[in-house]
């Protein structure tokens, strides 16, 4: 329901997924993290791991070091995030099936997500995990840090990485089916257009 209107048709879902698959970051800045808190230390772990590799802009209440999101972008999170190559966007905790808007915000804004959550298998019927840098909260993430550095410094590699689709080819059917199941449970009717 976060990305799609409750009354989305099959064609609406297809158009939205296509739009997200094709959006590109302006890549004017390196990395953004927009959060209110870090109660379980998940963001701290990732930020400490990458702080010597990429410059992190903290645009939320947690570790805030800029007011641009509010002063220049009128709190338009997606417009602001589109300036960045990366978005540090882990869930508040790593638990099975716990996937919130954080990952989808990065995808719809054109950022490469640096993510931890859902036991590093978020929405397996929808998202292309090859487009997501899955952070291991228990390891040193040496290979992930190398990947982030290469994406930061090698423009050809970055462009090729960004050509990947963010959603699986069958995501449209999957999402439409989930909506149909929900509509049936609510007793609503849906006609495929």
Secondary structure as GFF3:
##gff-version 3
##sequence-region A 1 193
A	DSSP	alpha_helix	10	22	.	.	.	ID=ss1
A	DSSP	beta_strand	29	33	.	.	.	ID=ss2
A	DSSP	alpha_helix	42	50	.	.	.	ID=ss3
A	DSSP	beta_strand	56	58	.	.	.	ID=ss4
A	DSSP	alpha_helix	68	71	.	.	.	ID=ss5
A	DSSP	alpha_helix	77	81	.	.	.	ID=ss6
A	DSSP	beta_strand	84	88	.	.	.	ID=ss7
A	DSSP	alpha_helix	101	109	.	.	.	ID=ss8
A	DSSP	beta_strand	112	115	.	.	.	ID=ss9
A	DSSP	three_ten_helix	118	120	.	.	.	ID=ss10
A	DSSP	three_ten_helix	129	131	.	.	.	ID=ss11
A	DSSP	beta_strand	133	134	.	.	.	ID=ss12
A	DSSP	alpha_helix	142	153	.	.	.	ID=ss13
A	DSSP	alpha_helix	155	162	.	.	.	ID=ss14
A	DSSP	alpha_helix	171	186	.	.	.	ID=ss15
###
